[in-house]
Amino acid sequence: MRRRVFSMAAVSSMECVKSVKGVILDMCGVLYDSGEGGGHPIHGSVQAVKRLMDSGLIVRFCTNETQNTREKFVQKLQRMGFDINVSHVFSPAPALIHILRERGLKPHLLVHDDLLPEFDAVDGSSANCVVIGDAAENFSYHNLNEAFRVLIGLEKPLLFSLGRGRYYKETDGLKLDVGVFMKALEYACDIEAEVVGKPAPGFFQSVLSDMKLQPHEVVMIGDDLVNDVGGAQFCGMKGVQVRTGKFRPSDDNHPHVKADACADNLAAAVDAILTQRSVNN
């Protein structure tokens, strides 16, 4: 059996988690690969999550998933074997709905059909803002143009984006993510979107508040160097990148973001964290 190990550089850097009290896990590309049939768990990830949960560490899950309601998304992961509670999963749509209600906003929605039930209780008449998520096939010229017309017709156009990822990985290859279409609308309307989800600091802070931990006590594990690792580091957390999902070898030479540590996969990352924890205890 192949032994899970960190690279030598990563081994030396695992000192960064010696006082960790909590772990935030990205989901797609870390726990599982999405695709036909709902996707499949990455080797060793189901057991790795169980080991973290049993370790006494506070564990939360942070995703930019916007192709389904949080409840159905969690049900899919439970069918894969993950023991995950909906209340421990943070995703952009519920966070945005809180913002919309707080600010009295009525959204024009350009989102995936399966996400629409999240917005059933939100008034969308006479829209005074636009919300885009990972709409997949709904990102047609017609639908993008409709969103553009709503924005350009507002005195103060307001665009919310459920994340700003460039791409993600499914079993049949890479797919364009919401950030690509966010940029198109920003350019067309000469505005800057408000991002709800990773890497927005407010989104990460909501997870930390729920954990009742300080940033330096938490490590984020993700496959996205910029949005997962970089976003967490900006908030004062440590960031560990796994070499699964959307990871690319070029990430190692990114000009602005450098992970505090890297691991082959979640199982290897958990091995290192728990080993470091046992040494310090």
matplotlib code that plots the C-alpha trace (Angstrom):
import matplotlib.pyplot as plt

x = [0.0, 1.3, 2.2, 0.6, 3.3, 3.9, 6.7, 9.9, 9.2, 5.6, 6.8, 9.0, 6.1, 3.6, 4.7, 2.1, -0.7, 0.9, -1.6, -4.6, -8.0, -10.2, -10.2, -12.2, -12.6, -13.4, -15.6, -15.5, -12.0, -11.1, -13.8, -15.0, -14.8, -18.1, -19.4, -21.8, -24.0, -23.2, -19.5, -17.5, -15.4, -11.7, -9.7, -9.4, -11.4, -14.4, -12.2, -10.1, -13.2, -14.2, -10.8, -10.9, -14.4, -13.3, -10.1, -11.8, -10.9, -13.8, -14.6, -16.6, -17.2, -17.0, -18.1, -18.9, -21.3, -24.2, -25.7, -28.0, -29.6, -27.4, -29.7, -29.6, -25.9, -25.3, -27.7, -25.5, -22.4, -24.1, -24.9, -21.2, -20.5, -19.6, -21.1, -21.8, -24.4, -26.1, -25.6, -21.8, -21.8, -21.4, -22.4, -23.0, -26.7, -27.9, -25.3, -26.6, -30.2, -29.4, -27.8, -30.7, -33.2, -31.0, -30.7, -34.2, -33.0, -35.0, -32.8, -32.9, -31.5, -29.1, -28.4, -28.7, -32.3, -31.6, -30.6, -33.8, -35.7, -33.2, -34.8, -38.5, -39.1, -37.2, -39.2, -37.8, -40.3, -39.1, -35.5, -33.0, -29.9, -28.6, -27.4, -25.3, -24.1, -22.7, -25.6, -24.0, -26.1, -28.2, -25.2, -26.6, -26.2, -29.9, -29.7, -26.5, -28.0, -31.1, -28.9, -26.9, -30.2, -31.4, -28.0, -27.6, -31.1, -30.5, -29.4, -26.9, -26.3, -25.6, -24.2, -23.7, -21.7, -21.8, -18.1, -15.6, -13.9, -12.4, -13.0, -13.6, -13.1, -15.6, -14.9, -15.1, -12.7, -12.5, -15.6, -15.9, -17.0, -19.1, -16.1, -15.7, -19.3, -19.1, -16.1, -18.1, -21.0, -18.5, -16.8, -20.1, -21.6, -18.3, -19.0, -17.4, -19.4, -19.9, -18.6, -20.5, -18.5, -14.9, -12.6, -14.7, -13.4, -16.9, -17.8, -14.8, -15.5, -19.0, -17.4, -14.9, -17.7, -19.6, -16.5, -15.9, -12.2, -9.6, -8.1, -4.7, -6.3, -7.8, -6.4, -8.2, -7.7, -8.6, -7.7, -8.0, -4.8, -6.3, -9.8, -9.3, -5.7, -5.2, -8.6, -8.0, -4.5, -5.9, -8.1, -5.2, -5.7, -3.2, -3.8, -3.0, -3.4, -4.2, -3.0, -6.5, -9.4, -8.4, -4.8, -2.2, 1.6, 1.9, 0.2, 3.6, 5.0, 2.1, 3.4, 1.2, -0.1, 2.0, 0.4, 1.6, 1.8, 0.8, -0.4, -1.2, -4.8, -7.0, -6.0, -2.4, -3.2, -5.2, -2.4, 0.1, -2.3, -3.2, 0.5, 1.6, -1.3, -0.3, 3.4, 2.3, -0.1]
y = [0.0, 3.5, 5.4, 8.9, 11.5, 15.2, 16.4, 17.2, 20.9, 20.4, 18.2, 21.0, 23.5, 21.4, 23.3, 25.7, 23.4, 22.6, 24.7, 24.1, 23.7, 23.6, 22.6, 24.0, 21.7, 22.7, 20.0, 19.6, 18.6, 17.7, 15.4, 14.3, 14.8, 15.9, 14.6, 12.1, 10.3, 12.9, 12.2, 10.0, 10.4, 10.9, 7.9, 8.0, 11.1, 9.5, 7.9, 11.1, 13.2, 10.6, 10.7, 14.5, 14.4, 11.8, 13.7, 16.4, 19.1, 21.5, 20.7, 22.8, 22.5, 25.5, 25.3, 27.5, 24.9, 26.7, 24.0, 22.7, 23.6, 23.0, 20.2, 18.3, 18.8, 17.3, 14.4, 13.6, 13.6, 11.4, 8.9, 8.8, 7.8, 11.2, 11.8, 15.5, 17.7, 20.4, 22.9, 22.4, 23.3, 26.9, 27.8, 31.1, 31.0, 31.0, 33.7, 35.9, 35.4, 36.9, 39.9, 40.4, 40.5, 42.7, 45.3, 45.0, 43.8, 42.0, 39.9, 39.0, 35.5, 33.9, 30.6, 26.9, 25.5, 23.2, 26.2, 28.1, 26.6, 28.4, 31.6, 30.6, 33.0, 35.9, 38.6, 38.9, 41.3, 44.7, 43.5, 46.0, 43.8, 40.7, 37.5, 35.0, 31.5, 28.5, 28.4, 25.9, 25.5, 28.6, 30.7, 31.4, 34.6, 35.3, 34.9, 36.9, 39.6, 39.7, 40.1, 42.8, 44.7, 44.6, 46.0, 48.6, 49.8, 50.5, 53.9, 52.1, 48.6, 46.0, 42.6, 39.7, 36.7, 33.4, 32.9, 34.0, 30.7, 30.5, 26.8, 23.5, 19.9, 17.2, 13.6, 14.5, 17.5, 21.2, 23.4, 27.2, 28.6, 31.6, 34.0, 34.0, 35.3, 37.7, 39.3, 39.7, 41.5, 43.7, 44.7, 45.4, 47.5, 49.0, 47.8, 45.5, 42.6, 41.8, 38.3, 36.0, 32.9, 32.1, 34.0, 36.9, 37.6, 38.0, 34.5, 32.9, 35.0, 33.6, 30.1, 31.2, 32.8, 29.5, 27.6, 30.2, 30.1, 32.8, 32.7, 31.5, 28.5, 27.2, 25.7, 25.6, 22.7, 23.2, 22.4, 26.0, 27.9, 31.4, 31.1, 28.5, 28.9, 32.5, 33.5, 31.8, 33.3, 36.8, 36.2, 35.1, 31.3, 28.8, 27.3, 23.7, 22.8, 19.3, 18.0, 16.8, 18.5, 21.7, 21.6, 22.3, 21.9, 25.6, 26.4, 25.8, 28.8, 31.2, 34.8, 35.9, 32.9, 30.2, 27.5, 26.9, 23.2, 20.8, 17.2, 14.6, 14.4, 15.0, 11.7, 12.7, 16.2, 14.7, 12.2, 15.1, 17.3, 14.5, 13.4, 16.9, 17.2, 14.0, 15.2, 18.5, 16.8]
z = [0.0, -0.9, 2.2, 2.5, 3.1, 2.9, 0.8, 2.8, 2.5, 3.8, 6.7, 8.0, 7.7, 9.6, 12.7, 11.6, 13.0, 16.4, 18.3, 16.1, 17.7, 14.7, 11.0, 8.1, 5.1, 1.6, 0.0, -3.8, -4.8, -1.1, 0.1, -3.3, -7.1, -8.6, -11.9, -13.5, -10.9, -8.3, -8.1, -5.8, -2.6, -3.0, -1.7, 2.0, 2.6, 4.3, 7.0, 7.2, 8.1, 10.7, 12.3, 12.5, 14.0, 16.6, 17.5, 19.5, 17.0, 16.0, 12.4, 9.9, 6.2, 3.9, 0.3, -2.7, -3.9, -5.6, -7.8, -5.1, -1.8, 1.2, 2.5, -0.8, -1.1, 2.4, 1.6, -1.4, 0.7, 3.3, 0.6, -0.2, 3.4, 5.0, 8.5, 8.0, 9.8, 7.7, 10.6, 10.2, 6.5, 5.3, 1.8, 0.0, -0.6, 3.0, 3.8, 0.9, 1.8, 5.2, 3.5, 1.1, 4.0, 6.1, 3.3, 1.9, -1.5, -4.2, -6.5, -10.2, -10.0, -12.5, -10.6, -11.1, -11.3, -8.3, -6.1, -6.7, -3.7, -1.4, -2.6, -2.3, 0.6, -1.1, -3.0, -6.5, -7.9, -9.1, -8.8, -7.4, -7.6, -9.5, -8.0, -9.9, -8.9, -10.7, -13.1, -15.5, -18.6, -17.5, -18.4, -21.9, -23.8, -23.3, -19.5, -19.1, -21.2, -19.1, -16.0, -17.7, -18.6, -15.0, -13.8, -16.4, -15.7, -12.0, -10.7, -8.5, -10.0, -7.4, -8.3, -5.9, -6.9, -5.0, -5.1, -7.7, -8.7, -12.2, -12.7, -10.8, -11.6, -12.4, -13.4, -17.1, -16.8, -15.8, -15.9, -16.0, -12.6, -11.6, -11.4, -15.2, -15.7, -12.8, -14.5, -17.7, -15.9, -14.0, -17.2, -19.0, -16.2, -14.9, -11.4, -8.8, -7.5, -3.9, -3.4, -0.9, -0.3, -0.4, -0.4, 1.1, 4.7, 6.0, 4.9, 6.6, 9.7, 10.0, 10.1, 12.8, 14.9, 14.8, 15.9, 18.7, 17.8, 16.8, 13.3, 14.5, 16.1, 12.8, 9.7, 6.3, 4.0, 0.3, -3.2, -4.5, -3.7, -4.1, -2.7, -0.1, 1.1, 0.2, 1.5, 4.8, 5.2, 4.6, 7.6, 9.8, 9.5, 8.2, 4.8, 3.7, 0.0, -1.1, -4.5, -5.5, -7.3, -9.1, -7.9, -10.6, -10.3, -11.3, -7.9, -6.3, -8.1, -7.6, -7.4, -4.6, -2.6, -0.9, 1.1, 4.6, 3.8, 1.0, 1.1, -1.5, -0.3, 2.7, 4.3, 4.3, 5.6, 8.5, 9.2, 9.6, 11.7, 14.1, 14.4, 15.2, 17.7, 19.5, 19.7, 21.3, 23.7]

ax = plt.figure().add_subplot(projection="3d")
ax.plot(x, y, z, "-o")
ax.set_aspect("equal")
plt.show()
